Amino acid sequence: MSAPTDLAPAGDALLATLSGLDDADLDLATPCAGTTMAELVQHLVGLTQAFRAAADKELGPLTDTSPDADGWPPLEPGWRTALESQVPALVRAWREDEAWQGMTRAGGIDLPAGVAGLVALDELVLHGWDLARASSQEYRLDPPTTEACLDFVSGFDPAGTPGMFAPAVPVDPGAPALDRLVARAGRDPRWPG
């Protein structure tokens, strides 16, 4: 069995968005309700470490802590350098067949490794879109990655999933797949409009 989903396109899209961020953007609001860009970037620093460890089955402090258990952490210096190395490490880890097999842990929750891989993909995609939208950048994602995420979020309750997704936002069924994805995950594709 080979790894079912390559996280590289999502990682590349996220890194492209991060390279377009100015420090002045970090105080801006994002489509991720109640979250600034700085908070979202620091969340990405933590989750890229945690989900890389989950792929490698290195269970311990990185995988045992609930994400942002004490609220959104402040942005730490060096975040750009950290993400420039952590995102590719995450992608490489999930390219291994073993990463998708058996059980693992993320955010203090034991779950099938295949589900953890899709959560990691979803986090990269949705938060990449959040940051791009908040900083007025175009967000480009390949169709297979968009469809994989859309399939994943479609399995959740459209009324919302506490800690993961706000209630789905209505969009035209013929809307582009990326718009349907973010809407299903509780974001308005027209944000901030």
TIRORO-932522 format. One record per residue: residue number from 1; x, y, z of N, C-alpha, C, O in turn. Coordinates in steps of 0.05 Angstrom, whole numbers, plus 32768, in hexadecimal, padded with zeros to 4 digits. Layout:
! TIRORO-932522
(NUM, (X, Y, Z), (X, Y, Z), (X, Y, Z), (X, Y, Z))
...
//
This chain:
! TIRORO-932522
(1, (8011, 7FE8, 8000), (8000, 8000, 8000), (8012, 8019, 8000), (8025, 801A, 800F))
(2, (800B, 802C, 7FEF), (801A, 8045, 7FEF), (800A, 805B, 7FFE), (7FF2, 8059, 8002))
(3, (8018, 8070, 8006), (800B, 8086, 8014), (7FF5, 8091, 8002), (7FF9, 8097, 7FEB))
(4, (7FDC, 8092, 800D), (7FC5, 8099, 7FFC), (7FC4, 80B7, 7FF4), (7FB7, 80BD, 7FE0))
(5, (7FD1, 80C8, 8002), (7FCF, 80E5, 7FFD), (7FEA, 80F2, 8000), (7FF7, 80EE, 8015))
(6, (7FF2, 8101, 7FEC), (800C, 810F, 7FEE), (8006, 812B, 7FFA), (7FF6, 813A, 7FEE))
(7, (8012, 8132, 8010), (800E, 814C, 801C), (801E, 8162, 800F), (801C, 8179, 8017))
(8, (802F, 815B, 7FFC), (8041, 816F, 7FF0), (8033, 8187, 7FE3), (803B, 819D, 7FE8))
(9, (801D, 8183, 7FD3), (8010, 819A, 7FC8), (8005, 81AD, 7FDD), (8006, 81C6, 7FDA))
(10, (7FFA, 81A2, 7FF3), (7FF0, 81B3, 8008), (8007, 81C1, 8017), (8005, 81D8, 801E))
(11, (801D, 81B2, 801B), (8034, 81BF, 8028), (8040, 81D5, 8017), (8047, 81EA, 8021))
(12, (8041, 81D0, 7FFC), (804C, 81E5, 7FEA), (803A, 81FD, 7FEA), (8044, 8214, 7FEA))
(13, (8020, 81F9, 7FEA), (800D, 8210, 7FEA), (800F, 8220, 8004), (800F, 8238, 8003))
(14, (8012, 8212, 801A), (8016, 821F, 8034), (8030, 822F, 8034), (8030, 8247, 803C))
(15, (8046, 8223, 802B), (805F, 8232, 802B), (805F, 824A, 8019), (806B, 825E, 801F))
(16, (8051, 8247, 8002), (804F, 825E, 7FF0), (8040, 8275, 7FFD), (8047, 828C, 7FFA))
(17, (802B, 826E, 800C), (801B, 8282, 801A), (802C, 828F, 8030), (802C, 82A7, 8033))
(18, (803A, 827F, 803F), (804B, 8289, 8055), (8060, 829C, 804B), (8067, 82B0, 8058))
(19, (806B, 8296, 8033), (8080, 82A7, 8028), (8075, 82C3, 8020), (8084, 82D6, 801E))
(20, (805B, 82C4, 801C), (804F, 82DE, 8015), (8045, 82EE, 802D), (803A, 8304, 8029))
(21, (8049, 82E4, 8045), (8040, 82F2, 805D), (8054, 8308, 8065), (806C, 8303, 8066))
(22, (804A, 831F, 806B), (805B, 8334, 8077), (8056, 8333, 8096), (8040, 832B, 809F))
(23, (806A, 833B, 80A5), (8066, 833C, 80C2), (804E, 834E, 80C9), (8041, 8349, 80DE))
(24, (8049, 8362, 80B9), (8033, 8374, 80BF), (8018, 8366, 80BD), (8004, 8370, 80C7))
(25, (8017, 834F, 80AE), (7FFE, 8340, 80AB), (7FF6, 8330, 80C3), (7FDF, 8328, 80C6))
(26, (8009, 832C, 80D5), (8005, 8318, 80EA), (7FEF, 831E, 80FF), (7FE5, 830D, 810C))
(27, (7FE8, 8338, 8100), (7FD2, 833F, 8113), (7FB7, 833E, 8106), (7FA2, 8343, 8113))
(28, (7FB5, 8338, 80EC), (7F9C, 8337, 80DE), (7F8B, 8320, 80E7), (7F95, 830B, 80EF))
(29, (7F71, 8323, 80E5), (7F5E, 830D, 80EA), (7F5F, 82FA, 80D2), (7F68, 8301, 80BC))
(30, (7F56, 82E1, 80D7), (7F55, 82CD, 80C3), (7F39, 82C2, 80C1), (7F28, 82C7, 80D2))
(31, (7F33, 82B2, 80AC), (7F19, 82A5, 80AA), (7F15, 8290, 80C0), (7EFF, 8287, 80C4))
(32, (7F2A, 8287, 80CD), (7F29, 8275, 80E3), (7F20, 8285, 80FB), (7F30, 8293, 8108))
(33, (7F06, 8284, 8102), (7EF9, 8296, 8114), (7F09, 829C, 812E), (7F12, 8289, 813B))
(34, (7F0C, 82B5, 8134), (7F19, 82BE, 814C), (7F37, 82BA, 814D), (7F43, 82BA, 8163))
(35, (7F43, 82B5, 8136), (7F60, 82AF, 8135), (7F6F, 82C3, 8124), (7F66, 82C8, 810E))
(36, (7F85, 82CE, 812F), (7F95, 82DF, 811F), (7FA8, 82CF, 810E), (7FAC, 82B7, 8112))
(37, (7FB5, 82DC, 80FB), (7FC9, 82CE, 80EA), (7FE0, 82C4, 80FB), (7FE9, 82AE, 80F7))
(38, (7FE9, 82D4, 810F), (7FFF, 82CB, 8120), (7FF8, 82B2, 812F), (8008, 829F, 8131))
(39, (7FDF, 82B1, 813A), (7FD7, 8299, 8148), (7FD5, 8281, 8136), (7FDD, 826A, 813E))
(40, (7FCB, 8285, 811E), (7FC8, 826F, 810B), (7FE4, 8264, 8102), (7FE8, 824C, 80FF))
(41, (7FF7, 8277, 80FE), (8012, 826F, 80F6), (801E, 825E, 810D), (802B, 8249, 8107))
(42, (801B, 8267, 8125), (8027, 8257, 813C), (8019, 823C, 813E), (8026, 8228, 8145))
(43, (8000, 823B, 8139), (7FF1, 8222, 8139), (7FFD, 820F, 8124), (8001, 81F7, 8129))
(44, (8004, 821A, 810D), (8011, 820A, 80F8), (802C, 8200, 8100), (8034, 81E9, 80FA))
(45, (803B, 8210, 810F), (8055, 8208, 8119), (8052, 81EF, 812A), (8060, 81DB, 8127))
(46, (803E, 81EF, 813C), (803A, 81D9, 814E), (802F, 81C0, 813F), (8038, 81AA, 8144))
(47, (801B, 81C5, 812E), (800E, 81AD, 8121), (8021, 81A0, 810D), (801F, 8187, 810A))
(48, (8032, 81AF, 8100), (8045, 81A1, 80EE), (8058, 818F, 80FD), (8060, 817A, 80F2))
(49, (8060, 8197, 8115), (8070, 8185, 8125), (8060, 816D, 812F), (8069, 8156, 812D))
(50, (8048, 8172, 8138), (8038, 815C, 8144), (8030, 8148, 812F), (8032, 8130, 8134))
(51, (8028, 8150, 8117), (8020, 813D, 8103), (8037, 812F, 80F5), (8034, 811A, 80EA))
(52, (804F, 813C, 80F5), (8067, 812D, 80EC), (806D, 8117, 8100), (8073, 8100, 80F8))
(53, (806B, 811D, 811A), (8070, 8109, 812E), (805B, 80F3, 812C), (8061, 80DB, 8130))
(54, (8042, 80FA, 8127), (802D, 80E6, 8124), (8032, 80D3, 810C), (802E, 80BB, 810E))
(55, (803C, 80DE, 80F6), (8043, 80CE, 80DF), (8059, 80BA, 80E6), (8058, 80A3, 80DD))
(56, (806D, 80C3, 80F5), (8084, 80B3, 80FC), (807E, 80A1, 8114), (8090, 8092, 811C))
(57, (8066, 80A3, 811F), (805E, 8094, 8137), (8071, 809A, 814F), (8077, 8088, 815F))
(58, (807B, 80B2, 8150), (808B, 80BC, 8166), (8078, 80C8, 817B), (8077, 80E0, 817F))
(59, (806A, 80B7, 8189), (8056, 80C0, 819C), (8064, 80CA, 81B5), (8076, 80BD, 81C0))
(60, (805B, 80E1, 81BE), (8067, 80EE, 81D5), (805D, 810B, 81D8), (8046, 8110, 81D0))
(61, (806D, 811D, 81E2), (8064, 8138, 81E7), (8058, 8146, 81CE), (8044, 8155, 81D1))
(62, (8063, 8141, 81B7), (8058, 814F, 819F), (803C, 8145, 8197), (802C, 8154, 818D))
(63, (8037, 812C, 819C), (801D, 8120, 8194), (8009, 811F, 81AB), (7FF1, 811A, 81A6))
(64, (8012, 8122, 81C3), (8001, 811E, 81DA), (7FF2, 8137, 81E3), (7FDE, 8136, 81F2))
(65, (7FFC, 814E, 81DA), (7FF0, 8167, 81E3), (7FD9, 8170, 81D1), (7FDC, 8170, 81B9))
(66, (7FC3, 8177, 81DD), (7FAC, 8181, 81CE), (7FB4, 819B, 81C1), (7FC0, 81AC, 81CE))
(67, (7FAD, 819F, 81A8), (7FB5, 81B8, 819B), (7FAA, 81D0, 81A9), (7F92, 81D2, 81AE))
(68, (7FBC, 81E3, 81AE), (7FB4, 81FC, 81B9), (7FA3, 81F9, 81D2), (7F8F, 8207, 81D6))
(69, (7FAA, 81E6, 81E3), (7F9C, 81DF, 81FB), (7F99, 81F7, 820E), (7F85, 81FA, 821C))
(70, (7FAD, 8209, 820D), (7FAC, 8221, 821E), (7FA5, 823A, 820F), (7FAD, 8250, 8216))
(71, (7F96, 8236, 81F9), (7F90, 824D, 81E8), (7FA5, 8250, 81D2), (7FB8, 8240, 81D1))
(72, (7FA1, 8263, 81C1), (7FB4, 8267, 81AB), (7FCE, 8271, 81B5), (7FCF, 8285, 81C3))
(73, (7FE4, 8263, 81AF), (7FFE, 826C, 81B9), (8008, 8284, 81AA), (8001, 8289, 8193))
(74, (8019, 8294, 81B7), (8025, 82AB, 81A9), (8038, 82A2, 8193), (8045, 828C, 8195))
(75, (803B, 82B2, 817F), (804D, 82AB, 8169), (806A, 82AD, 8173), (8072, 82C1, 817E))
(76, (8079, 8298, 816E), (8095, 8297, 8177), (80A8, 82A0, 8161), (80A2, 829C, 8149))
(77, (80BE, 82AE, 8169), (80D1, 82B5, 8154), (80DB, 829D, 8146), (80DC, 8287, 8151))
(78, (80E3, 82A0, 812D), (80EE, 828A, 811D), (80D9, 8278, 8110), (80DF, 8263, 8105))
(79, (80C0, 8281, 8110), (80AA, 8271, 8105), (80AE, 826C, 80E7), (80A8, 8256, 80DD))
(80, (80B9, 827F, 80D8), (80BD, 827B, 80BB), (80D0, 8264, 80B7), (80CB, 8252, 80A7))
(81, (80E7, 8266, 80C4), (80FB, 8251, 80C1), (80F1, 8236, 80CA), (80F5, 8221, 80BD))
(82, (80E2, 8236, 80E0), (80D7, 821D, 80EB), (80C4, 8210, 80D6), (80C7, 81F9, 80D0))
(83, (80B2, 8220, 80CB), (809F, 8214, 80B8), (80AC, 820D, 809D), (80A3, 81FA, 8090))
(84, (80C1, 821B, 8095), (80CF, 8214, 807D), (80DC, 81F9, 807F), (80E0, 81EB, 806A))
(85, (80E2, 81F0, 8097), (80EE, 81D5, 809A), (80D8, 81C1, 80A3), (80D9, 81AA, 809B))
(86, (80C6, 81C9, 80B3), (80B2, 81B7, 80BE), (809D, 81AE, 80AA), (8095, 8196, 80AA))
(87, (8095, 81BF, 8098), (8081, 81B7, 8084), (808C, 81A1, 8072), (807F, 818D, 806E))
(88, (80A4, 81A5, 8066), (80AF, 818F, 8056), (80B4, 8175, 8066), (80B0, 815F, 805B))
(89, (80BB, 8177, 807F), (80BF, 8160, 8090), (80A4, 8151, 8094), (80A3, 8138, 8093))
(90, (808F, 8160, 8098), (8074, 8154, 809A), (806D, 8146, 8080), (8063, 812F, 8081))
(91, (8071, 8153, 806A), (806B, 8147, 8050), (807A, 812D, 804C), (806F, 8118, 8044))
(92, (8094, 812D, 8052), (80A5, 8115, 804E), (809B, 80FE, 8060), (809A, 80E7, 8058))
(93, (8094, 8105, 8079), (808B, 80F1, 808C), (8072, 80E3, 8082), (806F, 80CA, 8084))
(94, (805F, 80F2, 8076), (8046, 80E6, 806D), (8048, 80D9, 8051), (8035, 80CE, 8047))
(95, (8060, 80DA, 8045), (8065, 80CC, 802C), (806C, 80AE, 8032), (806C, 809E, 8020))
(96, (8072, 80A8, 804A), (8079, 808C, 8052), (805F, 807C, 8055), (804C, 8085, 8062))
(97, (805F, 8065, 8049), (8047, 8054, 804B), (803F, 804E, 8068), (8028, 804D, 806F))
(98, (8054, 804A, 8079), (804E, 8043, 8095), (8040, 8059, 80A4), (8032, 8054, 80B7))
(99, (8043, 8072, 809B), (8036, 8088, 80A8), (8018, 8085, 80A8), (800A, 808E, 80BB))
(100, (800D, 8079, 8093), (7FF0, 8077, 808F), (7FE5, 805D, 809C), (7FCD, 8058, 809A))
(101, (7FF6, 804D, 80A8), (7FED, 8033, 80B1), (7FEB, 8033, 80D0), (7FFA, 8041, 80DE))
(102, (7FD9, 8023, 80DA), (7FD7, 801F, 80F7), (7FCA, 8037, 8105), (7FBA, 8045, 80F9))
(103, (7FD2, 8039, 811E), (7FC7, 804F, 812E), (7FDE, 8063, 8134), (7FF5, 805C, 8133))
(104, (7FD5, 807B, 813B), (7FE8, 8090, 8144), (7FDA, 80A2, 8157), (7FC4, 809D, 8160))
(105, (7FE6, 80B9, 815D), (7FDA, 80CC, 8170), (7FE1, 80E8, 8166), (7FF7, 80EE, 815C))
(106, (7FCD, 80FA, 8169), (7FD1, 8116, 8163), (7FBE, 8126, 8175), (7FA7, 811E, 8179))
(107, (7FC8, 813B, 8181), (7FB7, 814B, 8192), (7FAE, 813C, 81AA), (7F99, 8143, 81B6))
(108, (7FBC, 8128, 81B3), (7FB4, 8118, 81CA), (7F9F, 8104, 81C4), (7F94, 80F7, 81D6))
(109, (7F98, 8100, 81AB), (7F83, 80ED, 81A3), (7F8F, 80D7, 8192), (7F9D, 80DB, 817E))
(110, (7F89, 80BE, 819A), (7F91, 80A7, 818A), (7F7D, 80A4, 8173), (7F65, 80A5, 8177))
(111, (7F88, 80A0, 815B), (7F77, 809E, 8144), (7F86, 808E, 812E), (7F9E, 808B, 812F))
(112, (7F76, 8083, 811B), (7F83, 8074, 8105), (7F96, 8087, 80F6), (7F90, 809E, 80F2))
(113, (7FAD, 807C, 80EF), (7FC2, 808C, 80E2), (7FB7, 8099, 80C8), (7FBE, 80B0, 80C2))
(114, (7FA7, 808A, 80B9), (7F9C, 8095, 80A1), (7F8B, 80AE, 80A6), (7F8B, 80C1, 8096))
(115, (7F7C, 80AE, 80BC), (7F6C, 80C6, 80C3), (7F7F, 80DD, 80CB), (7F7A, 80F4, 80C3))
(116, (7F94, 80D7, 80DA), (7FA7, 80EB, 80E2), (7FB4, 80F9, 80CA), (7FB8, 8111, 80C9))
(117, (7FBA, 80E9, 80B5), (7FC6, 80F4, 809D), (7FB3, 8107, 808F), (7FBB, 811C, 8085))
(118, (7F99, 8100, 808F), (7F85, 8112, 8082), (7F81, 812B, 8093), (7F7C, 8141, 8088))
(119, (7F82, 8129, 80AD), (7F80, 8140, 80BF), (7F98, 8153, 80B9), (7F94, 816B, 80B7))
(120, (7FB0, 8148, 80B7), (7FC7, 8158, 80B1), (7FC4, 8166, 8096), (7FCA, 817E, 8094))
(121, (7FBB, 8158, 8082), (7FB6, 8164, 8068), (7FA2, 817B, 806A), (7FA6, 8191, 8060))
(122, (7F8C, 8175, 8078), (7F76, 8189, 807B), (7F80, 81A2, 808A), (7F79, 81B8, 8082))
(123, (7F91, 819E, 809E), (7F9C, 81B5, 80AD), (7FAD, 81C7, 809A), (7FAA, 81DF, 809B))
(124, (7FBE, 81BA, 808B), (7FCF, 81C9, 8078), (7FBE, 81D9, 8064), (7FC3, 81F1, 805F))
(125, (7FAA, 81CC, 8059), (7F9A, 81D8, 8044), (7F89, 81EF, 804F), (7F8A, 8205, 8046))
(126, (7F79, 81E9, 8064), (7F67, 81FD, 806E), (7F75, 8215, 807A), (7F6E, 822C, 8075))
(127, (7F8B, 8210, 8089), (7F99, 8227, 8095), (7FAA, 8235, 8080), (7FAE, 824E, 8083))
(128, (7FB3, 8227, 806C), (7FC0, 8235, 8055), (7FAC, 8248, 8048), (7FB3, 825F, 8042))
(129, (7F94, 823E, 8043), (7F7F, 824F, 8037), (7F78, 8267, 804A), (7F76, 827D, 8041))
(130, (7F76, 8261, 8064), (7F70, 8277, 8077), (7F85, 828D, 8075), (7F7E, 82A5, 8073))
(131, (7F9E, 8285, 8075), (7FB4, 8299, 8074), (7FB4, 82A8, 805A), (7FB9, 82C1, 8059))
(132, (7FB0, 829A, 8044), (7FB0, 82A7, 802A), (7F99, 82BB, 8028), (7F9D, 82D1, 801F))
(133, (7F82, 82B3, 8031), (7F6A, 82C4, 8030), (7F6F, 82DD, 8041), (7F69, 82F4, 8039))
(134, (7F79, 82D9, 8059), (7F7D, 82EF, 806C), (7F92, 8303, 8062), (7F91, 831B, 8069))
(135, (7FA5, 82F9, 8052), (7FBB, 830B, 8048), (7FB7, 8313, 802B), (7FC9, 831D, 801E))
(136, (7F9F, 830E, 8021), (7F97, 8315, 8005), (7FA9, 8308, 7FF0), (7FB0, 8315, 7FDC))
(137, (7FB1, 82EF, 7FF5), (7FC1, 82E1, 7FE2), (7FAF, 82CC, 7FD4), (7F9B, 82C3, 7FDF))
(138, (7FB7, 82C5, 7FBB), (7FA9, 82B0, 7FAD), (7FB2, 8295, 7FB9), (7FCA, 8292, 7FBF))
(139, (7FA0, 8283, 7FBD), (7FA7, 8269, 7FC7), (7FA2, 8254, 7FB2), (7F8B, 8251, 7FA8))
(140, (7FB7, 8247, 7FA9), (7FB5, 8233, 7F94), (7FBA, 8217, 7F9F), (7FCE, 8212, 7FAC))
(141, (7FA7, 8205, 7F99), (7FA9, 81EA, 7FA3), (7FA1, 81D8, 7F8C), (7F8E, 81DD, 7F7E))
(142, (7FAF, 81C2, 7F89), (7FAA, 81AF, 7F73), (7F8F, 81A1, 7F78), (7F87, 819D, 7F8F))
(143, (7F81, 819A, 7F62), (7F67, 818D, 7F65), (7F67, 8173, 7F76), (7F55, 816F, 7F86))
(144, (7F7A, 8161, 7F73), (7F79, 8148, 7F83), (7F7B, 814E, 7FA1), (7F6D, 8141, 7FB1))
(145, (7F8B, 8161, 7FA9), (7F8D, 8168, 7FC6), (7F73, 8175, 7FCF), (7F69, 816F, 7FE5))
(146, (7F68, 8187, 7FBF), (7F4E, 8193, 7FC6), (7F39, 817E, 7FC9), (7F2A, 817F, 7FDD))
(147, (7F37, 816B, 7FB7), (7F22, 8157, 7FB8), (7F27, 8144, 7FD0), (7F13, 813C, 7FDD))
(148, (7F40, 813D, 7FD7), (7F45, 812C, 7FEE), (7F3C, 813A, 8007), (7F30, 812D, 8019))
(149, (7F41, 8154, 800A), (7F38, 8163, 8022), (7F19, 8166, 8022), (7F0D, 8163, 8037))
(150, (7F0E, 816B, 800B), (7EF1, 816D, 800A), (7EE3, 8153, 8012), (7ED0, 8153, 8020))
(151, (7EEE, 813D, 8008), (7EE3, 8123, 8011), (7EE6, 811F, 802F), (7ED3, 8115, 803C))
(152, (7EFC, 8127, 803A), (7F01, 8124, 8057), (7EED, 8135, 8067), (7EE0, 812B, 8079))
(153, (7EEB, 814F, 8061), (7ED9, 8160, 8071), (7EBC, 815A, 806D), (7EAB, 8160, 807E))
(154, (7EB5, 814D, 8056), (7E99, 8146, 8051), (7E8F, 8130, 8063), (7E77, 812C, 8066))
(155, (7EA2, 8123, 8071), (7E9A, 810E, 8084), (7E92, 8119, 809F), (7E8A, 810A, 80B1))
(156, (7E95, 8133, 80A3), (7E8F, 813F, 80BD), (7E73, 814C, 80BD), (7E68, 8151, 80A7))
(157, (7E68, 8150, 80D4), (7E4D, 815C, 80D7), (7E4D, 8178, 80CC), (7E5D, 8189, 80D4))
(158, (7E3B, 817E, 80B9), (7E39, 8199, 80AE), (7E31, 81AE, 80C3), (7E34, 81C6, 80BE))
(159, (7E26, 81A5, 80D9), (7E1F, 81B7, 80EE), (7E38, 81C1, 80FE), (7E36, 81D3, 810F))
(160, (7E4F, 81B5, 80F7), (7E68, 81BD, 8104), (7E73, 81A7, 8116), (7E63, 8196, 8120))
(161, (7E8C, 81A8, 811B), (7E9A, 8194, 812C), (7EAB, 81A4, 8140), (7EBF, 81AF, 8138))
(162, (7EA3, 81A6, 8159), (7EB2, 81B6, 816C), (7ECF, 81AF, 816C), (7ED7, 8198, 816C))
(163, (7EDF, 81C4, 816C), (7EFC, 81C1, 816B), (7F08, 81BC, 8150), (7F20, 81BC, 814D))
(164, (7EF7, 81B8, 813C), (7F01, 81B4, 8121), (7EF5, 81C7, 810C), (7F03, 81D6, 80FF))
(165, (7EDA, 81C6, 810A), (7ECD, 81D5, 80F5), (7EB4, 81E4, 8100), (7EA6, 81DA, 8111))
(166, (7EB1, 81FC, 80F6), (7E98, 820B, 80FB), (7E83, 81FF, 80E9), (7E89, 81EF, 80D8))
(167, (7E6A, 8207, 80ED), (7E55, 81FD, 80DB), (7E5B, 8203, 80BE), (7E67, 8218, 80B8))
(168, (7E54, 81F1, 80AC), (7E59, 81F5, 8090), (7E4B, 820F, 8086), (7E35, 8216, 8090))
(169, (7E57, 821C, 8073), (7E4D, 8234, 8067), (7E40, 822C, 804C), (7E4C, 821E, 803C))
(170, (7E27, 8235, 8047), (7E1A, 822D, 802E), (7E29, 8239, 8016), (7E2F, 8251, 8016))
(171, (7E2D, 8229, 8002), (7E38, 8232, 7FE8), (7E2A, 8223, 7FD2), (7E1E, 820E, 7FD6))
(172, (7E2B, 822E, 7FBA), (7E1F, 8222, 7FA3), (7E2D, 8207, 7F9E), (7E46, 8205, 7F9F))
(173, (7E1D, 81F2, 7F98), (7E2A, 81D8, 7F93), (7E3D, 81D8, 7F7C), (7E4F, 81C7, 7F7A))
(174, (7E3A, 81EB, 7F6A), (7E4C, 81EE, 7F53), (7E64, 81FF, 7F58), (7E74, 8205, 7F46))
(175, (7E68, 8208, 7F71), (7E7F, 8219, 7F78), (7E99, 8209, 7F74), (7E98, 81F1, 7F74))
(176, (7EAF, 8217, 7F70), (7EC8, 8209, 7F6E), (7ECD, 81F7, 7F86), (7EC4, 81FD, 7F9C))
(177, (7EDC, 81E1, 7F82), (7EE0, 81CE, 7F97), (7EED, 81DB, 7FB0), (7EE6, 81D3, 7FC6))
(178, (7F00, 81ED, 7FAC), (7F0D, 81FA, 7FC3), (7EF9, 820A, 7FD3), (7EF9, 820A, 7FEC))
(179, (7EE7, 8218, 7FC6), (7ED2, 8227, 7FD4), (7EBF, 8214, 7FE4), (7EB8, 8219, 7FFA))
(180, (7EB8, 81FD, 7FD7), (7EA7, 81E9, 7FE5), (7EB6, 81DD, 7FFD), (7EA9, 81D8, 8011))
(181, (7ED0, 81D9, 7FFA), (7EE0, 81CE, 8010), (7EE0, 81E1, 8028), (7ED9, 81D9, 803E))
(182, (7EE7, 81FA, 8023), (7EE9, 820D, 803A), (7ECE, 8212, 8046), (7ECB, 8216, 805E))
(183, (7EB9, 8213, 8035), (7E9E, 8217, 803F), (7E95, 81FF, 8051), (7E89, 8203, 8066))
(184, (7E9C, 81E7, 8048), (7E94, 81CF, 8058), (7EA3, 81CE, 8072), (7E99, 81C2, 8086))
(185, (7EBA, 81DB, 8073), (7ECA, 81DC, 808B), (7EC4, 81F5, 809C), (7ED2, 81FB, 80AF))
(186, (7EAE, 8203, 8095), (7EA4, 8218, 80A6), (7EB0, 8234, 80A1), (7EAE, 8246, 80B1))
(187, (7EBB, 8237, 8089), (7EC6, 8251, 8081), (7EB6, 825C, 806A), (7EAD, 824D, 8059))
(188, (7EB4, 8276, 8069), (7EA5, 8283, 8053), (7EBA, 8288, 803D), (7ECD, 8297, 8040))
(189, (7EB6, 827B, 8025), (7EC9, 827F, 800F), (7ECB, 829B, 8006), (7EDE, 82A3, 7FF8))
(190, (7EB7, 82AC, 800D), (7EB8, 82C8, 8005), (7EC5, 82DA, 801A), (7EC5, 82F2, 8017))
(191, (7ECF, 82CE, 8030), (7EDA, 82DD, 8046), (7EEF, 82F1, 803B), (7EFF, 82E9, 802A))
(192, (7EF0, 830A, 8044), (7EDF, 8316, 8059), (7EC6, 8323, 804D), (7EB8, 8332, 805C))
(193, (7EC0, 831E, 8034), (7EAA, 832A, 8027), (7E90, 8325, 8033), (7E7B, 832E, 8029))
//
